[in-house]
Amino acid sequence: MEHSEHSESTDGKGQRSVLALGSRLKTPPSELLVNSAFRYELDHQLCLNESMGLVDMAYLLTAIECHILPRCRGTELLLGLLDLQGGPKDFRPSPEYGDLYTNRENWLDSRTNSTGWLGVGRARRESTTGAFHLKTRNEILNLHKILSRTAEIMLEQVEQSATDIMPDYTYLQKAQPTTIGHYLLSFVYPMLRDLSRLQNVYERVNLSTLGCGSTNGSLLKIDRNAIARRLGFGGLCTHTRDAMWQADIPVEVVASLVAIAINLDRLAEDLQIFSTEEFGLIELSDCHARSSKIMPQKKNPFALTYVRQLANHLIGVNATICASGRTPSGQPDNRQYIYGALPAALSETASATALMGEVVKNLRFNRGRGREAVYSSAAAATSLTEVLIKVTTLDPREAHRLVGYLVSETANEGTVLSSLTAGAVKNAAELLFGEKIEFPEASLKSSLNSESTIAYHDGIGGVASTSIEEMLLDCRELVSQEKGWCEDESQRVATSADQLLREVAEFCR
């Protein structure tokens, strides 16, 4: 929804009514105030329009039940709200009428004389805060659903690549032999933690802040539980003042988004490096790349760049939201930016997560290059060290020194570690330590055979195919549980909204 740029009222009673001019305030807001602060506030609230409609309807129905709002006045308002919920073409929010709530008031003014009852027993902030919780709740569920699907895609690739070897890298240097499957699985577990974090923060977002008056409740006693039930909330934010002014919930939500973005960013940066000619381990699908306008040979990994940019952006949003909460405890400027920025951040994270899933699904792995990179390097050095500790009298420090020497010598000679002989190892040990060691040729060959050493890493979480199979089963079960929760909760929330609209329609007949 876009706001109107014109300054003439074509809807309700105009500024004087919705901005309460002529009482405490005698003059209208300046043009500069309207086109700066008012416009900024309205822009960030437009995404809450549908949710605000649900909040207002649930509140008014309950107010009628509690004999706070006359039935005839309430019916008029509810009919207007039903029309407004349909997105009428003549509803064109403009900053001259203030925020979203007062723009909705202005529109209702042209259809009923009962608009003055819209705010009975509550501040407009209550409506906006409730709408913010509804919108955020829905966006969290959407992100959770997409992240679950991306985790499933990752698991599919893990299964297909469980035995395909590649070097693992630390400090961008070949460290140890691993498999593509084990490498990818290291990003699934952070996704599972992200899913858990989303579910946890959802439980706190899914608490109703409605029925609180301004700070300490209202003399017009309304049934807070009834409002919460109509909107499908899981419970109440109990303390009335806390409900209206809480700053930590947005901080918690955006922190969860930053965690997701950073986890995706780490994978994206790895893949960007692996796709270079120097590494040559993967190739992105053409549909996730962009060409250079001047260098025709280039295939730029633009999808990965976008994912990485999102992490940068969300770190900035996180800082702004955290700073916005650093106000006196009863001050509304801690929300003006957050109302729009947080739902937008949730939506942007969902889009980037879906894109990352699509990228991984369409990746082409250069399996031959991965194997070559292992055997043409000293990636087996750690395995050789550990085998020396097992079958000789060398202690770990001595074994480490010996293998380091052998790696250096083979590099100087222009050979590879896999070409070593047991005799060369024995000679080097005698040179370094002045003593002979017994080191069978079979032990050497076993330590330098990456497929063999990978198979031996069969402990919990290890790279062996048996370990990967166990982790795959666990991860699939956890993802399935997360998906089930999200599907159930999404259905429950959607049902509550449908039931509320039906209840209002039936009430107004």
NUMARLO-264383 format. One record per residue (C-alpha): x, y, z; residue in one letter; residue number from 1. Coordinates in nm, 3 decimals. Example, Ala and Ser with C-alpha at 12.3 -4.5 7.8 and 13.67 -1.06 7.14 Angstrom:
BEGIN
NUMAR         u         v         w   res     n
NUMAR     1.230    -0.450     0.780     A     1
NUMAR     1.367    -0.106     0.714     S     2
# end
This chain:
BEGIN
NUMAR         u         v         w   res     n
NUMAR     0.000     0.000     0.000     M     1
NUMAR     0.127     0.346    -0.092     E     2
NUMAR     0.032     0.670     0.074     H     3
NUMAR    -0.129     0.956    -0.115     S     4
NUMAR     0.085     1.250    -0.217     E     5
NUMAR    -0.199     1.502    -0.231     H     6
NUMAR    -0.285     1.730     0.058     S     7
NUMAR    -0.658     1.776     0.010     E     8
NUMAR    -0.896     1.562     0.207     S     9
NUMAR    -1.125     1.351    -0.010     T    10
NUMAR    -1.231     1.112     0.262     D    11
NUMAR    -1.351     1.197     0.611     G    12
NUMAR    -1.362     1.510     0.825     K    13
NUMAR    -0.996     1.588     0.773     G    14
NUMAR    -0.714     1.694     0.998     Q    15
NUMAR    -0.924     1.883     1.249     R    16
NUMAR    -1.111     1.570     1.354     S    17
NUMAR    -0.849     1.293     1.343     V    18
NUMAR    -0.567     1.509     1.484     L    19
NUMAR    -0.792     1.651     1.758     A    20
NUMAR    -0.727     2.012     1.659     L    21
NUMAR    -0.908     2.287     1.848     G    22
NUMAR    -0.862     2.136     2.193     S    23
NUMAR    -0.509     2.099     2.333     R    24
NUMAR    -0.361     2.176     1.990     L    25
NUMAR    -0.492     2.489     1.818     K    26
NUMAR    -0.300     2.482     1.490     T    27
NUMAR    -0.237     2.204     1.238     P    28
NUMAR     0.107     2.045     1.197     P    29
NUMAR     0.353     2.234     0.980     S    30
NUMAR     0.413     2.125     0.625     E    31
NUMAR     0.770     2.035     0.715     L    32
NUMAR     0.656     1.817     1.008     L    33
NUMAR     0.404     1.642     0.783     V    34
NUMAR     0.655     1.574     0.509     N    35
NUMAR     0.925     1.451     0.743     S    36
NUMAR     0.819     1.289     1.071     A    37
NUMAR     0.456     1.214     0.980     F    38
NUMAR     0.553     1.073     0.641     R    39
NUMAR     0.830     0.862     0.792     Y    40
NUMAR     0.597     0.719     1.056     E    41
NUMAR     0.322     0.642     0.808     L    42
NUMAR     0.559     0.478     0.559     D    43
NUMAR     0.675     0.235     0.824     H    44
NUMAR     0.322     0.150     0.936     Q    45
NUMAR     0.159     0.081     0.599     L    46
NUMAR     0.251    -0.287     0.615     C    47
NUMAR     0.038    -0.318     0.930     L    48
NUMAR    -0.292    -0.219     0.768     N    49
NUMAR    -0.450    -0.564     0.736     E    50
NUMAR    -0.334    -0.668     1.083     S    51
NUMAR    -0.464    -0.343     1.233     M    52
NUMAR    -0.804    -0.420     1.087     G    53
NUMAR    -0.814    -0.758     1.261     L    54
NUMAR    -0.699    -0.602     1.589     V    55
NUMAR    -0.964    -0.330     1.575     D    56
NUMAR    -1.242    -0.577     1.495     M    57
NUMAR    -1.144    -0.814     1.776     A    58
NUMAR    -1.124    -0.524     2.021     Y    59
NUMAR    -1.459    -0.373     1.926     L    60
NUMAR    -1.642    -0.707     1.935     L    61
NUMAR    -1.509    -0.765     2.284     T    62
NUMAR    -1.593    -0.408     2.388     A    63
NUMAR    -1.953    -0.468     2.281     I    64
NUMAR    -1.966    -0.793     2.478     E    65
NUMAR    -1.832    -0.612     2.785     C    66
NUMAR    -2.095    -0.337     2.750     H    67
NUMAR    -1.829    -0.073     2.694     I    68
NUMAR    -1.937     0.008     2.337     L    69
NUMAR    -2.304     0.055     2.241     P    70
NUMAR    -2.412    -0.222     2.005     R    71
NUMAR    -2.548     0.015     1.741     C    72
NUMAR    -2.226     0.221     1.735     R    73
NUMAR    -2.013    -0.090     1.734     G    74
NUMAR    -2.206    -0.241     1.444     T    75
NUMAR    -2.153     0.072     1.235     E    76
NUMAR    -1.781     0.065     1.306     L    77
NUMAR    -1.750    -0.305     1.235     L    78
NUMAR    -1.925    -0.267     0.900     L    79
NUMAR    -1.684     0.010     0.808     G    80
NUMAR    -1.387    -0.197     0.919     L    81
NUMAR    -1.506    -0.490     0.707     L    82
NUMAR    -1.518    -0.261     0.405     D    83
NUMAR    -1.175    -0.122     0.489     L    84
NUMAR    -1.033    -0.473     0.526     Q    85
NUMAR    -1.115    -0.535     0.161     G    86
NUMAR    -0.867    -0.268     0.052     G    87
NUMAR    -1.100    -0.007    -0.102     P    88
NUMAR    -0.949     0.204    -0.380     K    89
NUMAR    -1.050     0.526    -0.209     D    90
NUMAR    -0.840     0.451     0.099     F    91
NUMAR    -0.528     0.652     0.023     R    92
NUMAR    -0.329     0.714     0.340     P    93
NUMAR    -0.165     1.055     0.353     S    94
NUMAR     0.084     1.188     0.611     P    95
NUMAR    -0.126     1.504     0.655     E    96
NUMAR    -0.367     1.291     0.860     Y    97
NUMAR    -0.089     1.145     1.072     G    98
NUMAR    -0.012     0.777     1.122     D    99
NUMAR    -0.191     0.472     0.987     L   100
NUMAR    -0.443     0.459     1.272     Y   101
NUMAR    -0.558     0.819     1.219     T   102
NUMAR    -0.571     0.769     0.842     N   103
NUMAR    -0.806     0.479     0.901     R   104
NUMAR    -1.010     0.703     1.131     E   105
NUMAR    -1.033     0.960     0.856     N   106
NUMAR    -1.163     0.703     0.610     W   107
NUMAR    -1.419     0.571     0.858     L   108
NUMAR    -1.539     0.927     0.930     D   109
NUMAR    -1.684     0.950     0.580     S   110
NUMAR    -1.896     0.640     0.641     R   111
NUMAR    -2.011     0.660     1.000     T   112
NUMAR    -2.068     0.904     1.282     N   113
NUMAR    -1.946     0.644     1.528     S   114
NUMAR    -1.571     0.674     1.462     T   115
NUMAR    -1.524     0.848     1.796     G   116
NUMAR    -1.585     0.511     1.962     W   117
NUMAR    -1.296     0.344     1.778     L   118
NUMAR    -1.051     0.433     2.051     G   119
NUMAR    -1.271     0.362     2.350     V   120
NUMAR    -1.058     0.246     2.644     G   121
NUMAR    -0.731     0.236     2.449     R   122
NUMAR    -0.455     0.443     2.299     A   123
NUMAR    -0.394     0.424     1.925     R   124
NUMAR    -0.056     0.281     2.021     R   125
NUMAR    -0.238    -0.025     2.148     E   126
NUMAR    -0.390    -0.091     1.807     S   127
NUMAR    -0.056    -0.035     1.633     T   128
NUMAR     0.137    -0.254     1.877     T   129
NUMAR    -0.117    -0.536     1.846     G   130
NUMAR    -0.102    -0.513     1.466     A   131
NUMAR     0.276    -0.520     1.483     F   132
NUMAR     0.267    -0.844     1.682     H   133
NUMAR     0.024    -1.002     1.433     L   134
NUMAR     0.235    -0.900     1.134     K   135
NUMAR     0.561    -1.010     1.295     T   136
NUMAR     0.403    -1.340     1.397     R   137
NUMAR     0.300    -1.416     1.039     N   138
NUMAR     0.640    -1.320     0.899     E   139
NUMAR     0.818    -1.544     1.149     I   140
NUMAR     0.603    -1.839     1.043     L   141
NUMAR     0.675    -1.770     0.677     N   142
NUMAR     1.050    -1.752     0.740     L   143
NUMAR     1.039    -2.070     0.949     H   144
NUMAR     0.865    -2.254     0.665     K   145
NUMAR     1.120    -2.141     0.406     I   146
NUMAR     1.418    -2.215     0.631     L   147
NUMAR     1.284    -2.567     0.691     S   148
NUMAR     1.263    -2.624     0.315     R   149
NUMAR     1.617    -2.494     0.264     T   150
NUMAR     1.740    -2.733     0.533     A   151
NUMAR     1.567    -3.019     0.347     E   152
NUMAR     1.744    -2.921     0.024     I   153
NUMAR     2.076    -2.920     0.206     M   154
NUMAR     2.006    -3.269     0.340     L   155
NUMAR     1.926    -3.393    -0.010     E   156
NUMAR     2.264    -3.271    -0.130     Q   157
NUMAR     2.436    -3.423     0.174     V   158
NUMAR     2.291    -3.762     0.090     E   159
NUMAR     2.397    -3.738    -0.275     Q   160
NUMAR     2.753    -3.633    -0.186     S   161
NUMAR     2.821    -3.831     0.131     A   162
NUMAR     3.126    -4.012    -0.014     T   163
NUMAR     3.262    -3.753    -0.260     D   164
NUMAR     3.595    -3.635    -0.119     I   165
NUMAR     3.725    -3.280    -0.112     M   166
NUMAR     3.970    -3.090     0.103     P   167
NUMAR     3.838    -2.922     0.413     D   168
NUMAR     3.985    -2.577     0.458     Y   169
NUMAR     4.095    -2.376     0.758     T   170
NUMAR     4.240    -2.030     0.696     Y   171
NUMAR     4.163    -2.110     0.329     L   172
NUMAR     4.440    -2.371     0.340     Q   173
NUMAR     4.384    -2.740     0.275     K   174
NUMAR     4.346    -2.892     0.619     A   175
NUMAR     4.211    -3.249     0.605     Q   176
NUMAR     4.031    -3.474     0.361     P   177
NUMAR     3.654    -3.457     0.399     T   178
NUMAR     3.349    -3.520     0.187     T   179
NUMAR     3.115    -3.277     0.022     I   180
NUMAR     2.833    -3.429     0.227     G   181
NUMAR     3.007    -3.380     0.560     H   182
NUMAR     3.100    -3.024     0.465     Y   183
NUMAR     2.742    -2.932     0.371     L   184
NUMAR     2.607    -3.099     0.684     L   185
NUMAR     2.806    -2.852     0.893     S   186
NUMAR     2.562    -2.584     0.773     F   187
NUMAR     2.248    -2.786     0.844     V   188
NUMAR     2.304    -2.790     1.219     Y   189
NUMAR     2.316    -2.408     1.241     P   190
NUMAR     1.989    -2.404     1.042     M   191
NUMAR     1.835    -2.634     1.301     L   192
NUMAR     1.944    -2.395     1.575     R   193
NUMAR     1.799    -2.107     1.372     D   194
NUMAR     1.466    -2.290     1.345     L   195
NUMAR     1.465    -2.347     1.719     S   196
NUMAR     1.542    -1.980     1.786     R   197
NUMAR     1.256    -1.872     1.560     L   198
NUMAR     1.014    -2.100     1.739     Q   199
NUMAR     1.126    -1.969     2.078     N   200
NUMAR     1.095    -1.601     1.988     V   201
NUMAR     0.761    -1.672     1.820     Y   202
NUMAR     0.622    -1.781     2.157     E   203
NUMAR     0.694    -1.434     2.298     R   204
NUMAR     0.571    -1.245     1.992     V   205
NUMAR     0.254    -1.455     2.009     N   206
NUMAR     0.140    -1.288     2.333     L   207
NUMAR    -0.137    -1.031     2.320     S   208
NUMAR    -0.057    -0.674     2.424     T   209
NUMAR    -0.422    -0.564     2.384     L   210
NUMAR    -0.668    -0.437     2.643     G   211
NUMAR    -0.406    -0.238     2.834     C   212
NUMAR    -0.538     0.115     2.796     G   213
NUMAR    -0.230     0.334     2.784     S   214
NUMAR    -0.001     0.217     3.063     T   215
NUMAR    -0.197     0.087     3.361     N   216
NUMAR    -0.518    -0.047     3.212     G   217
NUMAR    -0.852     0.128     3.180     S   218
NUMAR    -1.149     0.196     3.402     L   219
NUMAR    -1.352     0.060     3.112     L   220
NUMAR    -1.276    -0.300     3.196     K   221
NUMAR    -1.240    -0.518     2.890     I   222
NUMAR    -1.182    -0.893     2.868     D   223
NUMAR    -0.818    -0.917     2.757     R   224
NUMAR    -0.836    -1.294     2.722     N   225
NUMAR    -1.132    -1.268     2.484     A   226
NUMAR    -0.940    -1.029     2.256     I   227
NUMAR    -0.636    -1.259     2.259     A   228
NUMAR    -0.850    -1.561     2.180     R   229
NUMAR    -1.017    -1.391     1.882     R   230
NUMAR    -0.677    -1.306     1.734     L   231
NUMAR    -0.525    -1.649     1.792     G   232
NUMAR    -0.266    -1.531     2.042     F   233
NUMAR    -0.111    -1.795     2.266     G   234
NUMAR    -0.161    -1.590     2.581     G   235
NUMAR    -0.116    -1.244     2.731     L   236
NUMAR     0.170    -1.009     2.788     C   237
NUMAR     0.054    -0.974     3.146     T   238
NUMAR     0.180    -0.641     3.277     H   239
NUMAR    -0.009    -0.355     3.112     T   240
NUMAR     0.281    -0.109     3.107     R   241
NUMAR     0.527    -0.369     2.987     D   242
NUMAR     0.286    -0.470     2.711     A   243
NUMAR     0.275    -0.117     2.575     M   244
NUMAR     0.642    -0.028     2.599     W   245
NUMAR     0.846    -0.349     2.566     Q   246
NUMAR     1.166    -0.301     2.367     A   247
NUMAR     1.338    -0.636     2.406     D   248
NUMAR     1.109    -0.843     2.183     I   249
NUMAR     1.209    -0.663     1.860     P   250
NUMAR     1.572    -0.693     1.969     V   251
NUMAR     1.530    -1.068     2.015     E   252
NUMAR     1.360    -1.111     1.677     V   253
NUMAR     1.622    -0.919     1.483     V   254
NUMAR     1.902    -1.102     1.666     A   255
NUMAR     1.753    -1.430     1.539     S   256
NUMAR     1.756    -1.288     1.187     L   257
NUMAR     2.119    -1.182     1.218     V   258
NUMAR     2.210    -1.537     1.325     A   259
NUMAR     2.031    -1.681     1.020     I   260
NUMAR     2.194    -1.429     0.787     A   261
NUMAR     2.544    -1.488     0.923     I   262
NUMAR     2.504    -1.865     0.891     N   263
NUMAR     2.391    -1.823     0.531     L   264
NUMAR     2.668    -1.570     0.468     D   265
NUMAR     2.937    -1.816     0.579     R   266
NUMAR     2.814    -2.075     0.330     L   267
NUMAR     2.772    -1.814     0.056     A   268
NUMAR     3.126    -1.685     0.100     E   269
NUMAR     3.268    -2.038     0.093     D   270
NUMAR     3.077    -2.118    -0.226     L   271
NUMAR     3.189    -1.793    -0.383     Q   272
NUMAR     3.552    -1.888    -0.315     I   273
NUMAR     3.501    -2.250    -0.426     F   274
NUMAR     3.352    -2.128    -0.755     S   275
NUMAR     3.667    -1.936    -0.853     T   276
NUMAR     3.898    -2.072    -1.120     E   277
NUMAR     4.170    -2.109    -0.858     E   278
NUMAR     3.960    -2.352    -0.652     F   279
NUMAR     3.727    -2.491    -0.918     G   280
NUMAR     3.532    -2.710    -0.677     L   281
NUMAR     3.182    -2.597    -0.774     I   282
NUMAR     2.995    -2.414    -1.045     E   283
NUMAR     2.681    -2.212    -0.991     L   284
NUMAR     2.390    -2.256    -1.224     S   285
NUMAR     2.372    -1.985    -1.487     D   286
NUMAR     2.037    -1.880    -1.344     C   287
NUMAR     2.210    -1.766    -1.024     H   288
NUMAR     2.490    -1.572    -1.194     A   289
NUMAR     2.530    -1.242    -1.373     R   290
NUMAR     2.768    -1.155    -1.654     S   291
NUMAR     3.014    -0.872    -1.667     S   292
NUMAR     2.936    -0.594    -1.915     K   293
NUMAR     3.301    -0.543    -2.004     I   294
NUMAR     3.471    -0.879    -1.933     M   295
NUMAR     3.290    -1.147    -2.137     P   296
NUMAR     3.468    -1.440    -1.973     Q   297
NUMAR     3.323    -1.371    -1.628     K   298
NUMAR     3.038    -1.549    -1.453     K   299
NUMAR     2.972    -1.349    -1.140     N   300
NUMAR     2.805    -1.533    -0.848     P   301
NUMAR     2.547    -1.262    -0.793     F   302
NUMAR     2.302    -1.472    -0.592     A   303
NUMAR     2.574    -1.536    -0.335     L   304
NUMAR     2.664    -1.169    -0.330     T   305
NUMAR     2.303    -1.082    -0.250     Y   306
NUMAR     2.294    -1.327     0.041     V   307
NUMAR     2.612    -1.176     0.180     R   308
NUMAR     2.477    -0.824     0.141     Q   309
NUMAR     2.172    -0.923     0.344     L   310
NUMAR     2.393    -1.011     0.639     A   311
NUMAR     2.554    -0.667     0.621     N   312
NUMAR     2.213    -0.502     0.602     H   313
NUMAR     2.067    -0.695     0.896     L   314
NUMAR     2.364    -0.613     1.115     I   315
NUMAR     2.278    -0.248     1.049     G   316
NUMAR     1.907    -0.305     1.119     V   317
NUMAR     2.002    -0.483     1.441     N   318
NUMAR     2.206    -0.185     1.555     A   319
NUMAR     1.921     0.055     1.476     T   320
NUMAR     1.660    -0.153     1.658     I   321
NUMAR     1.885    -0.191     1.960     C   322
NUMAR     1.950     0.183     1.965     A   323
NUMAR     1.577     0.256     1.922     S   324
NUMAR     1.504     0.077     2.247     G   325
NUMAR     1.742     0.298     2.445     R   326
NUMAR     1.483     0.556     2.547     T   327
NUMAR     1.291     0.647     2.860     P   328
NUMAR     1.074     0.346     2.928     S   329
NUMAR     0.751     0.516     2.826     G   330
NUMAR     0.846     0.678     2.496     Q   331
NUMAR     0.709     0.583     2.154     P   332
NUMAR     1.008     0.670     1.939     D   333
NUMAR     1.138     0.321     2.010     N   334
NUMAR     0.880     0.192     1.763     R   335
NUMAR     0.851     0.440     1.477     Q   336
NUMAR     1.123     0.272     1.273     Y   337
NUMAR     1.069    -0.078     1.402     I   338
NUMAR     0.705    -0.111     1.293     Y   339
NUMAR     0.806    -0.135     0.929     G   340
NUMAR     1.172    -0.232     0.948     A   341
NUMAR     1.131    -0.555     1.140     L   342
NUMAR     0.859    -0.710     0.918     P   343
NUMAR     1.066    -0.602     0.616     A   344
NUMAR     1.377    -0.764     0.762     A   345
NUMAR     1.184    -1.087     0.820     L   346
NUMAR     1.057    -1.085     0.463     S   347
NUMAR     1.403    -1.008     0.320     E   348
NUMAR     1.558    -1.289     0.523     T   349
NUMAR     1.294    -1.530     0.395     A   350
NUMAR     1.367    -1.433     0.033     S   351
NUMAR     1.743    -1.473     0.077     A   352
NUMAR     1.696    -1.807     0.253     T   353
NUMAR     1.479    -1.936    -0.029     A   354
NUMAR     1.737    -1.815    -0.282     L   355
NUMAR     2.017    -1.993    -0.096     M   356
NUMAR     1.817    -2.315    -0.105     G   357
NUMAR     1.769    -2.281    -0.477     E   358
NUMAR     2.141    -2.213    -0.526     V   359
NUMAR     2.241    -2.526    -0.333     V   360
NUMAR     1.985    -2.738    -0.515     K   361
NUMAR     2.131    -2.639    -0.852     N   362
NUMAR     2.501    -2.645    -0.762     L   363
NUMAR     2.731    -2.853    -0.981     R   364
NUMAR     3.012    -3.013    -0.783     F   365
NUMAR     3.342    -3.084    -0.959     N   366
NUMAR     3.402    -3.416    -0.784     R   367
NUMAR     3.713    -3.495    -0.984     G   368
NUMAR     3.868    -3.164    -0.892     R   369
NUMAR     3.787    -3.223    -0.526     G   370
NUMAR     3.966    -3.559    -0.525     R   371
NUMAR     4.262    -3.418    -0.715     E   372
NUMAR     4.292    -3.130    -0.468     A   373
NUMAR     4.317    -3.379    -0.180     V   374
NUMAR     4.582    -3.605    -0.332     Y   375
NUMAR     4.792    -3.326    -0.483     S   376
NUMAR     4.830    -3.163    -0.143     S   377
NUMAR     4.945    -3.248     0.208     A   378
NUMAR     4.587    -3.280     0.335     A   379
NUMAR     4.668    -3.629     0.468     A   380
NUMAR     4.937    -3.494     0.704     A   381
NUMAR     4.716    -3.510     1.013     T   382
NUMAR     4.621    -3.872     0.940     S   383
NUMAR     4.988    -3.962     0.894     L   384
NUMAR     5.070    -3.795     1.226     T   385
NUMAR     4.800    -3.987     1.411     E   386
NUMAR     4.904    -4.319     1.256     V   387
NUMAR     5.266    -4.256     1.360     L   388
NUMAR     5.147    -4.201     1.717     I   389
NUMAR     4.953    -4.528     1.706     K   390
NUMAR     5.215    -4.760     1.557     V   391
NUMAR     5.552    -4.611     1.664     T   392
NUMAR     5.713    -4.494     1.987     T   393
NUMAR     5.692    -4.127     1.887     L   394
NUMAR     5.494    -3.894     2.111     D   395
NUMAR     5.251    -3.642     1.955     P   396
NUMAR     5.503    -3.358     1.952     R   397
NUMAR     5.767    -3.573     1.781     E   398
NUMAR     5.520    -3.711     1.529     A   399
NUMAR     5.402    -3.358     1.447     H   400
NUMAR     5.760    -3.241     1.397     R   401
NUMAR     5.844    -3.540     1.177     L   402
NUMAR     5.542    -3.495     0.948     V   403
NUMAR     5.601    -3.121     0.925     G   404
NUMAR     5.957    -3.192     0.812     Y   405
NUMAR     5.836    -3.446     0.552     L   406
NUMAR     5.577    -3.200     0.415     V   407
NUMAR     5.848    -2.935     0.381     S   408
NUMAR     6.088    -3.174     0.208     E   409
NUMAR     5.834    -3.304    -0.043     T   410
NUMAR     5.739    -2.944    -0.126     A   411
NUMAR     6.106    -2.857    -0.185     N   412
NUMAR     6.146    -3.161    -0.407     E   413
NUMAR     5.832    -3.084    -0.605     G   414
NUMAR     5.663    -3.410    -0.503     T   415
NUMAR     5.346    -3.482    -0.305     V   416
NUMAR     5.300    -3.638     0.036     L   417
NUMAR     5.121    -3.939    -0.112     S   418
NUMAR     5.447    -4.040    -0.286     S   419
NUMAR     5.629    -4.100     0.044     L   420
NUMAR     5.782    -4.436     0.124     T   421
NUMAR     5.814    -4.593     0.466     A   422
NUMAR     6.191    -4.583     0.421     G   423
NUMAR     6.186    -4.207     0.373     A   424
NUMAR     5.984    -4.167     0.691     V   425
NUMAR     6.228    -4.384     0.889     K   426
NUMAR     6.528    -4.195     0.754     N   427
NUMAR     6.375    -3.861     0.846     A   428
NUMAR     6.300    -3.985     1.198     A   429
NUMAR     6.658    -4.100     1.244     E   430
NUMAR     6.785    -3.766     1.113     L   431
NUMAR     6.563    -3.565     1.347     L   432
NUMAR     6.573    -3.778     1.662     F   433
NUMAR     6.883    -3.989     1.622     G   434
NUMAR     6.691    -4.312     1.661     E   435
NUMAR     6.529    -4.569     1.434     K   436
NUMAR     6.156    -4.632     1.431     I   437
NUMAR     5.953    -4.923     1.302     E   438
NUMAR     5.694    -4.804     1.053     F   439
NUMAR     5.531    -5.062     0.824     P   440
NUMAR     5.469    -4.971     0.460     E   441
NUMAR     5.105    -5.078     0.497     A   442
NUMAR     5.052    -4.828     0.779     S   443
NUMAR     5.197    -4.552     0.565     L   444
NUMAR     4.978    -4.634     0.265     K   445
NUMAR     4.669    -4.653     0.484     S   446
NUMAR     4.738    -4.312     0.636     S   447
NUMAR     4.785    -4.153     0.294     L   448
NUMAR     4.472    -4.307     0.144     N   449
NUMAR     4.203    -4.047     0.209     S   450
NUMAR     3.911    -4.279     0.138     E   451
NUMAR     4.050    -4.520     0.394     S   452
NUMAR     4.113    -4.261     0.664     T   453
NUMAR     3.770    -4.105     0.608     I   454
NUMAR     3.611    -4.445     0.668     A   455
NUMAR     3.796    -4.468     1.001     Y   456
NUMAR     3.644    -4.139     1.122     H   457
NUMAR     3.326    -4.317     1.222     D   458
NUMAR     3.273    -4.165     1.566     G   459
NUMAR     2.982    -3.936     1.656     I   460
NUMAR     2.973    -3.650     1.407     G   461
NUMAR     3.260    -3.788     1.202     G   462
NUMAR     3.310    -3.784     0.827     V   463
NUMAR     3.261    -4.158     0.768     A   464
NUMAR     2.956    -4.248     0.564     S   465
NUMAR     2.809    -4.442     0.857     T   466
NUMAR     2.832    -4.132     1.078     S   467
NUMAR     2.681    -3.914     0.809     I   468
NUMAR     2.390    -4.157     0.772     E   469
NUMAR     2.321    -4.134     1.146     E   470
NUMAR     2.330    -3.754     1.135     M   471
NUMAR     2.105    -3.749     0.829     L   472
NUMAR     1.842    -3.949     1.015     L   473
NUMAR     1.860    -3.719     1.317     D   474
NUMAR     1.847    -3.403     1.109     C   475
NUMAR     1.555    -3.523     0.897     R   476
NUMAR     1.360    -3.602     1.212     E   477
NUMAR     1.433    -3.261     1.364     L   478
NUMAR     1.342    -3.078     1.043     V   479
NUMAR     1.022    -3.281     1.021     S   480
NUMAR     0.930    -3.180     1.376     Q   481
NUMAR     0.997    -2.814     1.301     E   482
NUMAR     0.789    -2.834     0.982     K   483
NUMAR     0.504    -2.998     1.167     G   484
NUMAR     0.501    -2.727     1.432     W   485
NUMAR     0.505    -2.452     1.169     C   486
NUMAR     0.227    -2.609     0.963     E   487
NUMAR     0.007    -2.655     1.270     D   488
NUMAR     0.068    -2.302     1.396     E   489
NUMAR     0.018    -2.144     1.052     S   490
NUMAR    -0.312    -2.327     1.014     Q   491
NUMAR    -0.422    -2.223     1.362     R   492
NUMAR    -0.338    -1.857     1.298     V   493
NUMAR    -0.509    -1.854     0.958     A   494
NUMAR    -0.817    -2.020     1.106     T   495
NUMAR    -0.840    -1.761     1.385     S   496
NUMAR    -0.833    -1.477     1.129     A   497
NUMAR    -1.102    -1.643     0.917     D   498
NUMAR    -1.318    -1.710     1.221     Q   499
NUMAR    -1.287    -1.349     1.335     L   500
NUMAR    -1.398    -1.214     0.997     L   501
NUMAR    -1.692    -1.455     0.989     R   502
NUMAR    -1.788    -1.359     1.344     E   503
NUMAR    -1.788    -0.990     1.255     V   504
NUMAR    -1.990    -1.051     0.939     A   505
NUMAR    -2.249    -1.257     1.127     E   506
NUMAR    -2.267    -1.002     1.409     F   507
NUMAR    -2.340    -0.722     1.161     C   508
NUMAR    -2.625    -0.900     0.980     R   509
# end
